[in-house]
Every structure is written in C-alpha cells, then in structure tokens.
Amino acid sequence: MNQGQVDLLNSALPANQVSDLGGNLKKALDQFNVRDHDLVRYVDKSVTNTGNGKTRSTAFKRFYEGIEWLNSNSGKGATLIVIPGFYIEAASNIAALSASDCMIKGIGNPDDTVIFGSGTDDTVDAATDDLLTVSGGNNVIDGLSLFVYKNTKSALLTDDTGGGYAGSFNLFSRLFFSRQAADGQKYGVNMQGGNYNTFLNCWWTGSCKDAGVYIASNAGNPSYNRFLNCWFNGTGTDGILIGASAAYNHLVSECIFQAGSYPTGGADSMTNGVHVNASCTAGDIIVANSIFSQAAAAALKDASGGTFSYLDRNNSTG
C-alpha cells in the first residue's frame, strides 16, 4: 500500500484499532483508483487459467502465487486481495511470507475465504508443511479462514527469529482457525519467533490438537504480543500456551475462553484458558477483562513455579 493509502486508512480508524479494515481498504483503493495498480493483485480460484493477477479476470489461480508476488515486492506496500472460495493447496508449495509492509485481504466474512493446507493441490490429504509461515514484518493479514490438514502442523507459523527487539509488528485481523472433522492441526498459531504481533477479532473453534496458540521464544529476546477481542472455543488442551523461557510480556484483553469443542462436546475440549508451562523463567502476562468458562486455577494456569507473573484485571471465571 502506498503512503496515500496508509494515511487514508490511519485517518479513518479509531486510535490503535482496526475496526473496519475491509471497508477502509475498499475506500483506499477507490480513492486512489489503484484496483489495477502495479501494487495490487487478485487471487481467484474460479479462473480457468492463472493470469498476471492484475484484475479479477486475470487473477492468480493459486494462493501461493500471490505469496510469491508479495515476496518479490517487499517493502512497497503491495496488496493481495483473495476472492472468496475454498482453496485446497499443497502447503509445501506456499513459500514463507518474507515480505514486509504488505497486506493480504480476504473479501467478505472470513469463513467465505478458506485456505486449506493439504499435501496435494485440490486433494484433501495430509500436509507435510505448516500452512502459512510469516517471517517478515509490518504486514496485515485479514479476513481469511486458515486450516492445515495434519495434526503435527500449524495453520499459521510466525518465524521472525532474527527480529530481536526490533520485532515483527504484524497485525493478524479477523482470522478464523476453523474446525474440520478429521485430523486437525497441532496449533492454530505456532509462534516460534517475532515480537509485537497483534491478533485482533480472531476465532479459534475446535480446530487444534494441542492449543489454539503456542508461544515460544525469539532467539533469546523478549517477545511482546497482544490478543484483543479474540474467541477460543475447544482448542485442544490450552487456549494460549506460553511454552519457552524467552516468552515474555504478553497482553490478553477482552477475550473469551470457552471449554468444550465446537459445536458440541468431545475430544477438542479445552482444559486451560491461558497456560504458562514449567519452562518459562521470566516475564509478565496481563489478562484483562476476559471471560473464562474454566475455574480460576485452570483459567490462568501457571506451572512456572512463580517465576512468570500474571497481572489479573477484572476477569470472570466459572
């Protein structure tokens, strides 16, 4: 997105919020007449043959083609618009998003645009890779449903392990980590690196084998991540699992942690809301204005032996 688009988006938004990202993106594209601009591309699985991506009729057919284009335009404000559809793609073909300063935008409701990571294009079988790896920074990903068909893999992997204190500063907005009937993913989100990432208005619904979100380290540097107005429902054992000694200082605010799988009870029942495991040795986590269906000890489970501190503010449990 060019600077004019960025300024328009910023001027239309409440402070520190992205409350109508889809509408504001459309306004920006209309205002600057850039729908066929060199820095905007479309993905549409319904096209017969893949094109150059510049218009709906000449769209890329594959999501991974769009990622490759973004990576070739890092730092330029490139925008990839994903047309609604059910994209079954080999996860191994989807390169890591190493670009910075770009946007991936699904149109409509998140569950209208499903990126399904499989082992083979157009065939549902076990994936050999995580679905979408984000190793770049200052990106916005909004309005998609993400799922990988293998319970040892994750739908979204953040892997900016060299970021240090500079961080990643990615915004993940209106992402739906959807439930599937068979062989669900290990984690909805696996955070192996990256700082200052924000998850806003995201859903995890019975989609994970172990946890909705797993937060590990960032090459020995503190990581600061925010989860705002998110919903966790039956996400394996844990809603959010903080699981490595370098995972510091996170904010969880106005979130819901609901035990039991979606839509009914079963193997995806969530035992703990926010869980800090025994390998954590430092840091704080603020949990504010959130709702837990678990009892207090399970809602905020601290197995670190007291070396990791909770700052609990006005939450409700039970």
PyMOL commands that set and color helices and strands:
alter all, ss='L'
color gray80, all
select helices_A, chain A and resi 3-12+21-32+63-71+91-93+110-112+164-166+296-299
alter helices_A, ss='H'
color red, helices_A
select strands_A, chain A and resi 40-43+79-82+85-90+103-106+113-118+132-134+140-142+145-148+154-159+171-173+176-177+185-193+198-200+203-205+208-215+225-228+231-233+238-242+250-253+256-258+272-276+284-288+291-292+300-302+309-313
alter strands_A, ss='S'
color yellow, strands_A
deselect
rebuild
show_as cartoon
